[in-house]
Amino acid sequence: MIALGGVIGAGLFVGSGRGIAAAGPSIVLAYAASGLLVMLVMRMLGEMSAAHPASGSFSVHAERAIGPWAGFTSGWSYWFLLCMGVGLEGIGAAQIMTGWLPGTPEWAWVALFMAMFCGANLAAVKNFGEFEFWFAALKVGAIVVFLAIGALAIAGVFPGADAPGTSNLTGHGGFMPNGTEGLIIGLLASVLAYGGLETVTIAAAESERPVQGVASAVRTAMWRIAVFYIGSMLVIVTLVPWNDEKVTTAGPYVAALDHLGIPAAGQIMNVVVLIALLSAMNANIYGSSRMALSLVTRGQGPRSLARISSGIPRRAVVASSAFGFLCVLLSYWRPDDIFQWLLNMIGAVILVVWTFTAISQLILRRRTDPAKLVVKMWAYPLLTRVALAAMAVIFVLMALEPATRSQLCWTAALTLVLMAIGYLRQRKAAGTS
C-alpha cells in the first residue's frame, strides 16, 4: 500500500493531463514504455533491498557498489526530489481547495497541509502507516471503479453513454496528432508520474519482516501500477477527445467522468485527487526524512539530523519539510507558475537515481551470496543493460526537446554539484583515515 500510495499523486492525476495534450492517444504507448522501464528498475531495486534491507535503499546500494560519492549523490538527489515533491503535492492540493472555496488564499492551504503532515510524521511512525493505508486504499479503490465504469462505457453498456469505438483514438489528428515530438513529451511526463515507487524499499527497512515485505511489494506493486496507469490512459483517450480543454483544466479523470454525464462524479473524483495528493505529500515527507537519516548516519551529511527521539528522526522530518513550508511563500509570491516551475526542477532527477540503481545492481549481483537473492533481476545482466540504454535514450531526447531541455539542465547542474561535493568528501575521509 505504501508503494501504491507513494506513486499515485500529482504526476498521474494532474501531470498526465499535460502528457495527453502533447501526445494525444499515443500517451498510452508512452506510459507502456516507461512502465516497462520502471518495472525493470524496481526489480533491480527489489533484488538489492531484499538481500540488504536499509532505509537508505538505493543510496546505500550505490555506496556499496560504486563508492561513497555515488551514495551521496543518489541519496541527496532523491532527498531533493522528494522535498520538491512535498511542495508540488501541497500546491496541487491547495489549488483544488481554492477551486471549491474561491477567495481563500492558496498559500494558507499549503501551510495547513504542511503543518498537518509534518506533525503526523513527528508524532509516530505508525501514523504514517495508518495515513498511507487508508489513503492508498481509497485511491486504489477509486481507480478500480474508474476503470470499471470506463470499460462499461467503452463497451456501450453503461447507461446513457454511447460506445465511442475508435473515433477518439484515430480522429482529431490521428493516434499521434503531434508526431514523435508529442510522443516524446508524453514519454517524459509519464516517467515523472512513476517516480515515488522507490519509497517502498525505504519503508521496508522499518517493517517487522523487511526481506519478505520488500519482496512481496516489488512483485505485486509493479504490475498493479502499470495496469492502473496504462489502463487509465487508455480509458481516458478512448472516451474523451485528447484536445478537450477539460483534460488539462479540470484534469483527465474528471474530464472523462463529466463526459459520461454521471451526476457529481467529477466532484467526487476531485475529492479522490485531493486525497491522492495529500497521500503522496505524506509519503514524500516520510521518505525524504528516512533518506536524510540514512545519509547522515553514514557520515554523508550534518550529524545534527541523526538525532532520534522515540524512534523518530524528528530533526530530519523538520529539515525535509522545510522546502514544503518555503512553498507557502512561493505560492504567495508566484501563484501562477510555481507548479510548473517545480515540475521543471525535478523533471529528470528520478532518471539519475534510476541510473545509479541500475549500475549498482550490475556490480552488486556479482558480489551477493546467491542464498540472499530472494528476488532476482530477470535475464541478468541483459535487461539491466537494456534499462541503462533506455535511460540514456531518454536523456538524449530531453536534450533535443526544447520543452524539457530546462529540466535536464537543472538536473545536470544539481547532479554535478552533488558529485563534486561527494567526491571531495570521499577524498577528505580517505586522507584522514
DOLUMLO-113799 format. One line per 8 residues: number of its first residue (from 1); their letters; for each residue x, y, z of C-alpha. Coordinates in nm, 3 decimals. Example, Ala and Ser with C-alpha at 12.3 -4.5 7.8 and 13.67 -1.06 7.14 Angstrom:
% residues 2
1) AS) 1.230,-0.450,0.780  1.367,-0.106,0.714;
//
This chain:
% residues 433
1) MIALGGVI) 0.000,0.000,0.000  0.294,0.235,0.063  0.422,0.163,-0.288  0.082,0.244,-0.436  0.025,0.544,-0.211  0.364,0.699,-0.278  0.342,0.687,-0.656  -0.023,0.775,-0.724;
9) GAGLFVGS) -0.025,1.153,-0.688  0.019,1.473,-0.886  0.209,1.301,-1.165  -0.084,1.076,-1.255  -0.389,1.283,-1.162  -0.260,1.627,-1.267  0.055,1.590,-1.479  -0.096,1.324,-1.708;
17) GRGIAAAG) -0.331,1.589,-1.850  -0.034,1.775,-1.995  0.102,1.449,-2.132  -0.226,1.373,-2.308  -0.240,1.727,-2.450  0.105,1.677,-2.601  0.095,1.312,-2.715  -0.275,1.261,-2.784;
25) PSIVLAYA) -0.388,0.895,-2.780  -0.025,0.783,-2.817  0.012,0.867,-2.445  -0.084,0.501,-2.396  0.239,0.397,-2.571  0.436,0.646,-2.361  0.302,0.505,-2.034  0.355,0.148,-2.154;
33) ASGLLVML) 0.718,0.216,-2.244  0.802,0.399,-1.922  0.605,0.135,-1.727  0.830,-0.138,-1.864  1.135,0.066,-1.764  1.012,0.125,-1.410  0.933,-0.247,-1.375  1.295,-0.327,-1.458;
41) VMRMLGEM) 1.427,-0.064,-1.217  1.204,-0.184,-0.933  1.306,-0.543,-0.995  1.671,-0.442,-0.962  1.598,-0.240,-0.650  1.394,-0.526,-0.507  1.682,-0.767,-0.558  1.929,-0.544,-0.374;
49) SAAHPASG) 1.687,-0.435,-0.100  1.571,-0.789,-0.021  1.933,-0.901,0.006  2.040,-0.599,0.214  1.741,-0.405,0.363  1.834,-0.048,0.453  1.633,0.271,0.498  1.879,0.439,0.263;
57) SFSVHAER) 1.777,0.192,-0.009  1.942,0.269,-0.345  2.176,0.524,-0.182  2.324,0.251,0.039  2.347,0.016,-0.259  2.524,0.281,-0.468  2.772,0.344,-0.186  2.848,-0.028,-0.152;
65) AIGPWAGF) 2.878,-0.082,-0.526  3.045,0.234,-0.659  3.172,0.434,-0.363  3.065,0.690,-0.100  3.043,0.970,-0.360  2.779,0.774,-0.552  2.575,0.707,-0.238  2.599,1.076,-0.150;
73) TSGWSYWF) 2.491,1.188,-0.498  2.199,0.948,-0.543  2.080,0.989,-0.184  2.076,1.368,-0.171  1.936,1.386,-0.527  1.642,1.177,-0.416  1.604,1.376,-0.096  1.585,1.692,-0.308;
81) LLCMGVGL) 1.332,1.525,-0.539  1.105,1.422,-0.250  1.129,1.760,-0.079  1.032,1.934,-0.402  0.756,1.676,-0.438  0.616,1.773,-0.097  0.573,2.129,-0.220  0.437,2.012,-0.556;
89) EGIGAAQI) 0.169,1.792,-0.400  0.081,2.060,-0.143  0.030,2.326,-0.410  -0.174,2.086,-0.624  -0.400,2.010,-0.326  -0.431,2.380,-0.243  -0.545,2.456,-0.599  -0.831,2.209,-0.559;
97) MTGWLPGT) -0.934,2.373,-0.231  -0.931,2.723,-0.380  -1.147,2.590,-0.664  -1.404,2.477,-0.411  -1.367,2.785,-0.191  -1.291,3.080,-0.420  -1.131,3.372,-0.248  -0.937,3.163,0.003;
105) PEWAWVAL) -0.558,3.210,-0.030  -0.368,2.919,-0.183  -0.069,2.970,0.047  -0.288,2.924,0.355  -0.398,2.578,0.235  -0.036,2.479,0.164  0.056,2.590,0.516  -0.232,2.390,0.668;
113) FMAMFCGA) -0.142,2.070,0.481  0.227,2.106,0.565  0.154,2.156,0.934  -0.082,1.857,0.937  0.155,1.606,0.777  0.473,1.735,0.931  0.301,1.695,1.269  0.180,1.345,1.182;
121) NLAAVKNF) 0.533,1.235,1.086  0.677,1.390,1.401  0.430,1.208,1.628  0.485,0.838,1.549  0.584,0.622,1.256  0.258,0.429,1.292  0.074,0.750,1.200  0.245,0.743,0.862;
129) GEFEFWFA) 0.144,0.380,0.813  -0.218,0.447,0.913  -0.249,0.752,0.687  -0.094,0.574,0.389  -0.300,0.258,0.428  -0.634,0.438,0.417  -0.523,0.698,0.164  -0.385,0.432,-0.069;
137) ALKVGAIV) -0.690,0.211,-0.025  -0.919,0.496,-0.128  -0.702,0.588,-0.428  -0.676,0.230,-0.549  -1.048,0.175,-0.500  -1.132,0.493,-0.692  -0.908,0.398,-0.986  -1.056,0.046,-0.997;
145) VFLAIGAL) -1.409,0.194,-1.007  -1.298,0.443,-1.272  -1.155,0.164,-1.488  -1.472,-0.043,-1.446  -1.701,0.248,-1.541  -1.474,0.333,-1.833  -1.472,-0.026,-1.961  -1.853,-0.039,-1.946;
153) AIAGVFPG) -1.882,0.292,-2.131  -1.635,0.181,-2.400  -1.833,-0.141,-2.444  -2.153,0.063,-2.480  -2.333,-0.094,-2.186  -2.307,0.197,-1.943  -2.647,0.370,-1.904  -2.676,0.687,-2.108;
161) ADAPGTSN) -2.337,0.651,-2.281  -2.278,0.552,-2.641  -1.980,0.335,-2.728  -1.715,0.570,-2.873  -1.545,0.299,-3.074  -1.210,0.421,-3.208  -1.331,0.770,-3.304  -1.127,0.945,-3.034;
169) LTGHGGFM) -0.822,0.724,-3.093  -0.799,0.783,-3.468  -0.984,1.114,-3.509  -0.879,1.468,-3.413  -0.546,1.438,-3.593  -0.490,1.064,-3.555  -0.325,0.842,-3.296  -0.010,1.060,-3.289;
177) PNGTEGLI) -0.151,1.406,-3.367  0.170,1.588,-3.276  0.404,1.328,-3.422  0.710,1.190,-3.245  0.773,1.523,-3.071  0.441,1.496,-2.887  0.511,1.132,-2.804  0.848,1.227,-2.655;
185) IGLLASVL) 0.691,1.494,-2.431  0.430,1.239,-2.322  0.703,0.985,-2.250  0.891,1.228,-2.027  0.569,1.322,-1.844  0.496,0.954,-1.783  0.844,0.890,-1.641  0.786,1.166,-1.385;
193) AYGGLETV) 0.447,1.016,-1.298  0.607,0.685,-1.196  0.851,0.850,-0.956  0.793,0.766,-0.589  0.758,0.391,-0.620  1.106,0.358,-0.467  0.968,0.464,-0.125  0.853,0.109,-0.060;
201) TIAAAESE) 1.211,-0.015,-0.024  1.284,0.269,0.220  0.981,0.182,0.433  1.063,-0.191,0.421  1.361,-0.137,0.649  1.123,-0.028,0.929  0.878,-0.316,0.883  0.866,-0.628,1.102;
209) RPVQGVAS) 0.983,-0.857,0.819  1.179,-0.635,0.579  1.302,-0.908,0.345  0.959,-1.065,0.292  0.791,-0.723,0.283  1.003,-0.575,0.007  0.994,-0.898,-0.195  0.614,-0.910,-0.185;
217) AVRTAMWR) 0.570,-0.538,-0.255  0.806,-0.534,-0.551  0.648,-0.841,-0.708  0.291,-0.717,-0.686  0.305,-0.337,-0.692  0.486,-0.314,-1.026  0.221,-0.477,-1.242  -0.067,-0.326,-1.045;
225) IAVFYIGS) 0.062,0.025,-1.100  0.129,-0.046,-1.467  -0.230,-0.167,-1.508  -0.365,0.138,-1.326  -0.157,0.384,-1.525  -0.179,0.232,-1.872  -0.542,0.129,-1.821  -0.637,0.478,-1.704;
233) MLVIVTLV) -0.474,0.646,-2.003  -0.643,0.405,-2.245  -0.987,0.467,-2.091  -0.942,0.846,-2.092  -0.823,0.887,-2.451  -1.088,0.642,-2.575  -1.374,0.825,-2.403  -1.266,1.188,-2.438;
241) PWNDEKVT) -1.110,1.372,-2.734  -0.746,1.431,-2.642  -0.775,1.802,-2.731  -1.070,1.865,-2.499  -0.975,2.166,-2.283  -1.112,1.996,-1.972  -0.833,1.735,-1.991  -0.582,1.997,-1.880;
249) TAGPYVAA) -0.804,2.244,-1.693  -1.017,2.005,-1.485  -0.789,1.702,-1.508  -0.820,1.392,-1.729  -1.012,1.179,-1.478  -1.266,1.449,-1.403  -1.300,1.522,-1.776  -1.374,1.155,-1.853;
257) LDHLGIPA) -1.640,1.124,-1.582  -1.801,1.455,-1.673  -1.812,1.337,-2.036  -2.021,1.039,-1.926  -2.269,1.270,-1.754  -2.255,1.096,-1.417  -2.409,1.337,-1.159  -2.143,1.487,-0.930;
265) AGQIMNVV) -1.890,1.224,-1.047  -1.642,1.494,-1.143  -1.653,1.649,-0.797  -1.625,1.308,-0.632  -1.315,1.245,-0.842  -1.179,1.581,-0.729  -1.207,1.458,-0.369  -1.011,1.146,-0.466;
273) VLIALLSA) -0.747,1.357,-0.640  -0.717,1.576,-0.330  -0.666,1.271,-0.110  -0.415,1.131,-0.360  -0.211,1.449,-0.346  -0.218,1.460,0.034  -0.120,1.092,0.049  0.179,1.145,-0.180;
281) MNANIYGS) 0.271,1.451,0.026  0.269,1.239,0.342  0.477,0.965,0.174  0.733,1.220,0.048  0.787,1.366,0.395  0.840,1.016,0.533  1.069,0.902,0.252  1.282,1.217,0.249;
289) SRMALSLV) 1.332,1.215,0.627  1.443,0.850,0.626  1.677,0.909,0.334  1.829,1.207,0.517  1.868,0.998,0.834  2.041,0.719,0.643  2.279,0.964,0.478  2.382,1.145,0.797;
297) TRGQGPRS) 2.427,0.823,0.997  2.670,0.712,0.725  2.863,1.038,0.760  2.716,1.186,0.443  2.555,1.495,0.598  2.516,1.712,0.911  2.525,1.491,1.219  2.265,1.703,1.397;
305) LARISSGI) 1.997,1.546,1.176  2.080,1.196,1.304  1.920,1.251,1.645  1.632,1.009,1.703  1.356,1.068,1.958  1.104,0.792,2.041  1.214,0.605,1.729  1.153,0.907,1.501;
313) PRRAVVAS) 1.422,1.122,1.332  1.238,1.441,1.421  1.509,1.681,1.307  1.528,1.502,0.972  1.149,1.530,0.942  1.161,1.905,1.008  1.453,1.955,0.766  1.275,1.754,0.498;
321) SAFGFLCV) 0.957,1.956,0.548  1.138,2.289,0.526  1.103,2.324,0.149  0.732,2.248,0.174  0.696,2.539,0.414  0.905,2.752,0.176  0.644,2.670,-0.090  0.394,2.854,0.129;
329) LLSYWRPD) 0.586,3.172,0.046  0.647,3.073,-0.316  0.276,3.010,-0.372  0.210,3.355,-0.223  0.468,3.529,-0.444  0.426,3.327,-0.768  0.085,3.154,-0.758  0.052,3.134,-1.139;
337) DIFQWLLN) 0.366,2.944,-1.237  0.502,2.780,-0.921  0.353,2.438,-1.004  0.519,2.419,-1.348  0.845,2.554,-1.206  0.858,2.273,-0.951  0.784,2.015,-1.222  1.075,2.150,-1.426;
345) MIGAVILV) 1.309,2.138,-1.127  1.252,1.770,-1.054  1.188,1.650,-1.409  1.497,1.435,-1.463  1.621,1.369,-1.108  1.437,1.038,-1.093  1.629,0.921,-1.402  1.959,0.998,-1.227;
353) VWTFTAIS) 1.851,0.785,-0.930  1.742,0.502,-1.161  2.077,0.515,-1.342  2.270,0.476,-1.016  2.034,0.192,-0.921  2.098,0.000,-1.244  2.477,0.043,-1.225  2.473,-0.067,-0.860;
361) QLILRRRT) 2.273,-0.380,-0.942  2.514,-0.477,-1.219  2.803,-0.463,-0.971  2.639,-0.598,-0.654  2.481,-0.902,-0.818  2.828,-1.049,-0.868  2.918,-0.985,-0.502  2.597,-1.114,-0.341;
369) DPAKLVVK) 2.562,-1.457,-0.185  2.312,-1.649,-0.407  2.128,-1.759,-0.089  2.031,-1.395,-0.025  1.877,-1.344,-0.369  1.514,-1.371,-0.259  1.422,-1.151,-0.555  1.621,-1.189,-0.876;
377) MWAYPLLT) 1.653,-0.949,-1.166  1.518,-1.103,-1.485  1.769,-1.206,-1.754  2.065,-1.054,-1.570  2.272,-0.875,-1.697  2.096,-0.827,-2.033  1.782,-0.649,-1.910  1.981,-0.429,-1.671;
385) RVALAAMA) 2.189,-0.309,-1.964  1.874,-0.261,-2.174  1.732,-0.042,-1.895  2.052,0.165,-1.882  2.039,0.213,-2.259  1.674,0.321,-2.236  1.763,0.581,-1.972  2.044,0.713,-2.191;
393) VIFVLMAL) 1.797,0.748,-2.480  1.554,0.942,-2.259  1.833,1.180,-2.152  1.918,1.241,-2.519  1.552,1.300,-2.603  1.527,1.551,-2.319  1.830,1.737,-2.452  1.682,1.751,-2.803;
401) EPATRSQL) 1.335,1.863,-2.693  1.310,2.239,-2.614  1.019,2.184,-2.373  1.225,1.954,-2.149  1.577,2.089,-2.202  1.548,2.320,-1.900  1.456,2.022,-1.678  1.769,1.842,-1.794;
409) CWTAALTL) 1.988,2.147,-1.734  1.860,2.194,-1.379  1.906,1.825,-1.304  2.253,1.813,-1.462  2.365,2.112,-1.255  2.233,1.960,-0.932  2.391,1.621,-1.007  2.733,1.765,-1.094;
417) VLMAIGYL) 2.738,1.978,-0.777  2.646,1.679,-0.560  2.901,1.456,-0.736  3.174,1.715,-0.676  3.084,1.754,-0.308  3.058,1.378,-0.262  3.394,1.315,-0.428  3.570,1.583,-0.222;
425) RQRKAAGT) 3.418,1.443,0.097  3.534,1.095,-0.001  3.889,1.220,-0.070  3.893,1.406,0.261  3.773,1.098,0.451  4.037,0.883,0.280  4.309,1.135,0.369  4.220,1.144,0.737;
433) S) 4.179,0.768,0.779;
//
